[in-house]
C-alpha cells in the first residue's frame, strides 16, 4: 500500500478538514499543573486516550510509569484529573 493509498483512505474516513479527534480528548495546558506539563508529552499526541487505553488493558500506574519512564504519581494524578478508572 502506497502513501497515496493511505492518505486516500484517511480522507474517505474523516473527510476533508474534519478533526479525527474531538477537542475534548486532548489535554489543555490550563488544566495541568506545571509538574504534569513536564511529563504529559511523553504519552504522545493524545495523552488522555493513551492513558485510557493502557488503563483499560489493566496496567497499573506503576507499570505505565515504568514504560514511559515517568513517576507513577504523575500517572495517578493524570488519571484522577481526567477521571480515568485504573489501578494504582
N, C-alpha and C positions, 0 to 999 in steps of 0.2 A: 504494500500500500504506500503510495507516494504522499508527500506533504500536501500536495494539492487535493488529493482524495480526503485526507484527514480534515483539512480546512473546510471542504465542501460538506462533509458530514456534520461538522460543528455548526456551520451556518444553517443547515437544514434543521438541526436540533434546537438551536437557540435563536435563530433568526438574525437579521442584520441589526447590530447595535443594541440588542437586548442584553441585559445582565444575566449571567449564568447563576449568580448567587444573589439573594436579596441582601439589602444593606444591613438587615438585622443579624446576619450571620457573621459579619465582620466586627472585630473589636475596634472600638473607638478609643483614642488615647485619653479622652476625658474620663472614662470610667476606670482607667487603670492607674494605679499608683506608680510612682517613678521606679520603685523596685520591680514591679511586674512588667513595666515597659522595657526593662533591660533584657528580659527573657522571652517575652511573648513572640518575638520574631523567629525564635528557634522552632516554633511549632508550624512554621510555613505561612503561606499567604492566607489561609483560612484557619487560624488557630482554634477558634471555638469548635468548628466542625472536626478538626483533628482530635481535639480533646474528647469530644463526644464519641467519636468512633472508637478510640482506644479504651475509653471507659466502658462502652457497650461491649467490647470484647472481653471485659473482665480484668483488665490490667489495673493494678493498684497505683496510687500516686507515686509510690517509691519506684515501681517498675517504669512508669512513664518518665519520671525524673531522671532515672539512670539512663534510659535510652536516649533522651535528648540532652543529657549532661546539664540538667538544671536542678536546683534544690527541690525536694519533694514538697516543702511547704509552699513553694511558688505554684506548683501544680494544684495543691489543695486550695489555695486562695483563688486561683483562676476558676476552678471547678465550682467553688462556692459562689463566686461573683456571677458566673454565667448559669447558675442553678442546674449544674450537671450532676446527676447521681453517679456515685462511684464508690470505690473502696480506698480508704486512707492507707 
